[in-house]
């Protein structure tokens, strides 16, 4: 296989109406996976995101208010997610910075004991373009997760969904089987990578609390309203081709008191929808790969 010249060349164009059929397990017509993102924000550096602008327009370190905004999610918001999902019997996928396994062991251990899938989310929270040694950072993340859970992760979501030209190859070499960075489809898609093709599982910037709440500044109710509309339309589309819906949440955003009820409403709507199966990312990847195997990498 010739190395792609551009990152976008790794995903050759494919019209969804031209693909072979694949089927969700257990008679379902569509699949939904929920991604809980947990990150380590170091107070020693610039924050990955901010809720307050710096006083007098001058960035200051340490940035206590913005660090504390995120820390609330780890201390309180995560546990609202934990209860909401557990009470409904939902097993999510945990996108986790590798360092969180040691910096927030209470969270990591609780998720593992509850049977959540662990998906690599960088070793620390920062774009892959700024990582000096991607192979090392990915290996550290895989090792941290394996040390805690007893098994290496199958999936990967880069911080900020960022990738460089080499990221997919490095992930493939590390044994990662699927990624959640490519928000370009409603079905899994095979991506060119070495030594083995990489499966892209549908992720979302639509039913995602960062763009919806922080960038677009919607009310909490919009999360439920938009999520329900997404669910209903993908359910209709799935009559012809199985579709995948993703819901991406962060403890410091949807885990706050005035938003959590809207997430719970959406979870209840998903559970009430007939012929919808809640899965982890790994379950979706395994289901798809059994029916649509990876293309030859030769």
KABELHU-V83093 format. One record per residue. N is the residue number from 1. OMEGA is omega in degrees with one decimal (* if undefined). Layout:
N OMEGA
N OMEGA
This chain:
1 177.7
2 -179.6
3 179.1
4 178.0
5 -179.5
6 177.5
7 -179.0
8 178.8
9 -179.9
10 179.7
11 179.1
12 -177.3
13 178.5
14 176.8
15 -175.2
16 -178.4
17 -177.4
18 -171.6
19 173.2
20 -178.8
21 168.2
22 -168.5
23 174.6
24 -177.6
25 172.6
26 175.5
27 177.9
28 176.8
29 176.2
30 -177.3
31 177.0
32 172.2
33 -176.5
34 -178.0
35 174.1
36 -176.9
37 176.4
38 -170.2
39 174.2
40 176.5
41 -179.9
42 179.7
43 -178.5
44 -177.1
45 177.4
46 -178.8
47 177.5
48 176.1
49 179.6
50 173.9
51 177.1
52 174.2
53 -176.8
54 178.7
55 179.8
56 176.8
57 -177.1
58 177.8
59 -177.7
60 174.2
61 0.0
62 -178.8
63 -172.8
64 -174.0
65 -179.1
66 173.0
67 -177.9
68 175.9
69 177.1
70 -177.9
71 175.6
72 179.9
73 -179.5
74 -178.6
75 -171.8
76 -173.0
77 179.8
78 -175.5
79 170.1
80 175.0
81 -176.5
82 179.5
83 -177.2
84 -179.8
85 -178.6
86 -180.0
87 -178.5
88 179.1
89 -177.5
90 175.4
91 -179.0
92 169.4
93 -179.3
94 172.7
95 -167.0
96 167.9
97 -178.9
98 -177.0
99 179.4
100 179.6
101 178.2
102 -177.4
103 176.7
104 -175.0
105 179.6
106 179.1
107 -176.8
108 -178.8
109 179.1
110 179.3
111 179.2
112 -179.2
113 178.0
114 177.3
115 179.3
116 171.2
117 175.8
118 178.4
119 179.3
120 -177.5
121 -173.7
122 177.1
123 172.0
124 -176.3
125 179.4
126 -175.5
127 179.6
128 179.3
129 -178.0
130 -179.7
131 -176.5
132 -178.0
133 -176.6
134 -179.4
135 179.5
136 -178.0
137 178.8
138 178.4
139 178.2
140 179.4
141 178.7
142 -178.9
143 -179.5
144 179.6
145 -179.7
146 179.6
147 -179.0
148 -170.6
149 -177.1
150 178.2
151 179.7
152 178.7
153 175.1
154 -173.5
155 -177.4
156 170.0
157 -178.6
158 174.1
159 -178.6
160 -177.7
161 -175.1
162 173.6
163 168.7
164 -179.6
165 -174.6
166 -169.8
167 -177.0
168 179.1
169 179.6
170 177.5
171 179.3
172 178.2
173 -179.3
174 177.7
175 176.9
176 -175.1
177 179.8
178 177.9
179 -179.3
180 -176.8
181 -170.4
182 -175.6
183 -171.8
184 -174.5
185 174.1
186 175.9
187 172.0
188 -177.9
189 174.9
190 177.9
191 176.8
192 177.5
193 176.9
194 7.2
195 -175.7
196 176.0
197 -177.8
198 178.2
199 174.4
200 176.2
201 -178.4
202 175.1
203 -173.0
204 163.4
205 179.6
206 177.1
207 -173.2
208 -172.1
209 179.0
210 178.6
211 -174.4
212 -175.5
213 -173.3
214 -175.7
215 -178.0
216 174.5
217 176.9
218 171.8
219 -179.6
220 -177.6
221 -179.6
222 179.9
223 177.5
224 -175.8
225 -178.3
226 178.3
227 179.3
228 177.9
229 177.6
230 179.2
231 -176.5
232 -177.7
233 179.2
234 176.6
235 176.9
236 -179.8
237 -175.8
238 175.6
239 -179.4
240 -178.8
241 177.1
242 179.3
243 179.4
244 174.5
245 176.4
246 177.4
247 -175.6
248 -175.1
249 179.3
250 -173.9
251 -177.7
252 179.3
253 -179.3
254 179.6
255 -179.9
256 -171.7
257 -173.5
258 180.0
259 -169.5
260 -177.9
261 179.8
262 172.6
263 180.0
264 176.8
265 -180.0
266 177.2
267 179.7
268 178.4
269 177.8
270 -178.9
271 -177.7
272 -176.8
273 -179.0
274 174.7
275 175.4
276 -179.5
277 173.8
278 -176.0
279 166.1
280 176.7
281 -179.5
282 179.1
283 177.6
284 -179.7
285 -178.7
286 178.5
287 -177.3
288 -175.5
289 177.6
290 -176.4
291 -179.4
292 -175.6
293 178.4
294 175.7
295 179.3
296 179.5
297 -178.7
298 *
